[in-house]
Amino acid sequence: MKEIILEDKKFKSYISHKQIEAELKRITKEISRDMSDKKPLFICLLNGSFIFAADLLKRLDFSCIITFVKLRSYVGSESSGTVQEIIGLNESIENRTVVLVDDIIDTGTTISYLIKQLKEMKPAELKVATMFFKPDACKYSLKIDYLGMMIANKFVVGYGLDYNGLGRNYEDLYILSET
């Protein structure tokens, strides 16, 4: 079993890039089916979603607009419980189809905050796409329209996810080792 060490923590192989690719292919088909005639605006949450967003969006074969926001709710390996806006939205979303793209929905704090903010801007429709979802950690009732995989309520890195800024570059997903 492959392992990596990031600062003071050891992580072991959890989900292979091959498995991620299979789910990505499925999500791309679903989004293409639903969005190809809507010229949607994809809002990607930085920093984590950049790999998932790039992999997803380059596979779409229809016109769309892509933008980014940067929010922070994590410190180290724990959610702070509050959301800090670092880079905000510059585009109008009124009467537009919007798809939020996030790498992982964990507690749901960040995505819930953003959904609430965006609904006040009156989009025609608002959809959520995420590669990973931790149902046992989520504290909010959320509708996820495009879901890659449900995962255990364990700390993970890789495929855009990090520990203190490290580990985003690994193509596989790694889980915090208990030993």
PyMOL commands that set and color helices and strands:
alter all, ss='L'
color gray80, all
select helices_A, chain A and resi 17-35+50-57+109-119
alter helices_A, ss='H'
color red, helices_A
select strands_A, chain A and resi 3-6+9-15+41-46+65-75+78-87+97-105+125-133+146-150+156-157+173-176
alter strands_A, ss='S'
color yellow, strands_A
deselect
rebuild
show_as cartoon
